[in-house]
Every structure is written in C-alpha cells, then in structure tokens.
Amino acid sequence: MAVPQTLAEARSQIDAIDEQLQTLISQRARIAQAVALIKQKMGDTGDHYRPSREAQVLRRAMERNQGPDGGPLADETIARLMREIMSVCLSLESPLTVAYLGPEGTYTQAAVQKHFGDSVTARPTRAIDEIFRDVETGAADYGVVPIANSIGGLVSSTLDELVHTKLHICGEVALPIHHQLLSTQSALDGIRKVYSHAQSFAQCRKWLDARLPNAEREVVASNGEAARRAAAEGDGVAAIASLQAGKFNALNILASNVEDDPSNTTRFLVLGKQEPGASGDDITSIVMTAHRNQPGALFKLLQPFAEAGLDLTRLESRQVRDSVVTDYYFFIDFAGHATDEKVRNVLETVRSSAAFFKVLGSYPRAVM
Ligand SMILES: O=C(O)C(=O)C[C@]1(C(=O)O)C=C[C@@H](O)C=C1
C-alpha cells in the first residue's frame, strides 16, 4: 500500500484495512466455534481453554512482530491485542469464570485480565483459600493467586494451600506492580491514616517513612479493600492500591509509583483442574520434604536435576506448620514439562528419595 499523502487518502486506507480486519476476526471466531464442536466430538467434557496453545499463539505473534512483517508496535502490545482476540474466541467456545482475590481493583484482578483477557467473568473472593475452594467445587473454572513478590517475598497462604490442593498449576503471570497513594482529598497534607495490604506496605516502606512518617498504617485483606475504606472514610485517610482500584472507587492520586523498587513485580499462578500439554517452553513446579536426620538429604534431592542438566528457576523453603521438629517444604520450579522423558525420569528418581513429594503442575512459561 502506498504511503498516504493526504488525510483523506490515509482514512480511506484505514477504512479498507478495518474492513479486512473485521472479516478476518469474524472468520477466526467462526473457526473457534467449529473447534468447540470438534473438541466435543472428541469427547472433551471440560472447558475449551488450552493454556499451551494460547502461549504458542502469543509467542508466534511476538516473533512475527520481530520479523520482516513486523511494525512499529511493541511485542507486548501486539500480544495484548492477540490476547483479546483469543479471549473473545474462547468466550464463544466456553465462557469462563475466574476467581481472584477481591474486591474489585486488586492486582490479582489485573493479573486475571492480563492472562485471560477481558472476556471472562472475574469472580471476587475474600481470601486466598476461597479461590482454591471456588475452583475445587466448580464455582469457578480457574483461579488466580499471588505467589511471590520481588520485594515482599512469598505469599505464605498460597504456598500452604498448594501443598494440599488437588488443583494443578496451569499457568503463571508476571505483573509489574505500581502502587498509588489514593484519597478523596487532593493533597498529601493532613493524611493521618493509610490502609493497605501487608505486602504493599512492605513494598512502600521507605516512601512512607520519608513522606508520611506520622500516619498510622492499618493492614487490610487486600488493596481493593484499602481503596474502598479510603473512599468510605473520606478526607484524612489514604490507601496504597492500584490505579484500577483508584478509578473504581473514584479516588484522587496523591502520589504515583510509591513503591521503593521500580522493578517491583508480582508473580501469580493460574489454578485449574486440567493439566496443560507441553507448549515448547514450560515450567514444572514441585514441592517435597527431605528425610529427617540424613546428612546431605537435600543435596541428594537436587542432584538428579543437575545431572540431567535441568535448569532450576526457583527454590523456596517453608517450614512445615504442624511439625514438632523442624521440617521444611522445598518448593522448586525448573524448566521442562512433566511429559518430557528426561523430566519424567528425574521426577521418578526424586520421588523415590523424598519423604513427601508432589508435582504441582507443568505449564507454559509466562509469555508477556
Ligand atoms: O486452538 C484451540 O484449541 C482453540 O480453542 C482456539 C483458541 C484460539 O482462539 O486461538 C481459543 C481458546 C483456546 O484456549 C486456545 C486457542
């Protein structure tokens, strides 16, 4: 297409492209409906969400953006657009309900939107264990839970639930976190109380010490709840929460990006009943305990990974809650899928030498 020289020419080119885009999107949606029928004929009784296929579609879109047909948009932007197209296609096949830590405006809700797009029903819960229960009982198809923050550390209630749940990890989401100081008033002066989630307070400690040293800090269950209270209680009160929570509660932004570390990122897990197939770039998560009183027990558990050349991407330990002597759960993530032969062999070896062992899931590495 020739480079347009006038506004009229540019707009007529845009009209022609929009027409093509619309035809292609409608064709794609019709094919998605056909996919649903094919899956049903194949005896598929669950929902039609396929995390591995979605990761492949998004990765390919980002790769194309780098190639000769790529354009001026960032890879993430292209992936976000493709994400929304797939989200509407999936909603034609099977509408999904996704449970998250509410109320409206939490970072967990932002993670749901980033991972599933806008065409799912997001179901707020009051606590992390409720997300697990909602998916286990079928009140929600999937759940999104925070697992770790780059500053605040691990989310212990998620780790505790993971040990016992029958659900599988189906995906991960990495969300850059930017906190806002929100209030009904429009200047910082006179703020005597700040509400937020414990993790968010930990992430903004230096900023609060410097700018609001005398304000009382009250921990609440979520950032959405913090924003709701700031709106209900009015002037003199502020919340540390997301931009979305501020918009939802009609609050002013007193200060933006008040987190101590600008690279602050939270990792979330997607939980469901399905076990995703391999996508070509996957993570496997396991949890285990070592036998007591055996010198080198942890070393023995980790040795098979090193011998097989499997890349450990994360190792966290957490004390077993009901243990009288000191016992630790080791949460391990590594690159690879449980259906790979090499991975299968390593898992079998580790299982036979661990006191407790559980595969939490194999799932596509976060794409965007
Ligand atoms: O390929 C499939 O299995 C589809 O259902 C199609 C599609 C898509 O729109 O590309 C939609 C939903 C799935 O989660 C994955 C991909």
The ligand as an ORCA input file, in Angstrom:
! r2SCAN-3c Opt
* xyz 0 1
  O      -6.981    -23.982     19.450
  C      -7.893    -24.181     20.257
  O      -7.962    -25.223     20.943
  C      -8.958    -23.174     20.419
  O      -9.894    -23.427     21.146
  C      -8.814    -21.836     19.770
  C      -8.252    -20.785     20.705
  C      -7.954    -19.513     19.844
  O      -8.787    -18.628     19.803
  O      -6.891    -19.499     19.228
  C      -9.251    -20.448     21.740
  C      -9.190    -20.956     23.001
  C      -8.116    -21.815     23.470
  O      -7.757    -21.504     24.771
  C      -6.952    -21.798     22.578
  C      -6.998    -21.273     21.317
*
